[in-house]
């Protein structure tokens, strides 16, 4: 979960240290189907970006402050015009990286409604903005957020709700989590074979680049879950991907 000072926790909103198990019947239908390994990966990537957004110290006047610092100052009535002036930029930053993730949820958000409602009850967050988002017409989310998020505290609470809900959801979907770990276990076994094939073809691509990751993903997805990883089949899939045409 998120690291923060005791003071920040008391002044903003308490964050339980343990994930809460959700038990809605909806979960048995989405676990491993709608919520697949790649949906888990997308969610974990968003969680990482959200934690970075919350905890990053930004230059504000002569100080370096993060969202928690600004929320605490706001609660104590210590904000100056300098701190208030950066609020718009911070909201825009949040929207820029959150909008694509929330858009992926739009097609299934009504199906997730019972899960989200259970989350809000169990976390004692019945006033969460997530419940407002459930009833928001697709395409009007930005306007809704701007209406409701006018303080650093409101922004911090939404970020915490997003983190906690996504963590509770993942923790309550064991099939999806198993598929996620199984996929990346396959990738680790495949990678040495792929590297050898690239060397043999005298192809140099960055391991951190999109093309390399797409190649690994293609090969890993074409193995069955419990299938033994072999050099022969990896080579067949590597050549089927035809990386030379994609360079």
Secondary structure, 3 states (H helix, E strand, C coil): CCCCCHHHHHHCCCCCCCCCCCCCCHHHHHECCCECHHHHHHHHHHHHHHHHHHHCCEEECCEEECHHHHHHHHHCCCCCHHHHHCHHHHHHHHHHHHHHHHHHHHCCHHHHHHHHHHHHHHCCCCCCHHHHHHCCCCCCHHHHHHHHCCCHHHHHHHHHHHHHHHHHHHHCCHHHHHHHHHHHHHHHHHHHHHHHHHHHCCCCCCCCCHHHHHHHHHHHHCCCCCCCCCHHHHHHHHHHHCHHHHC
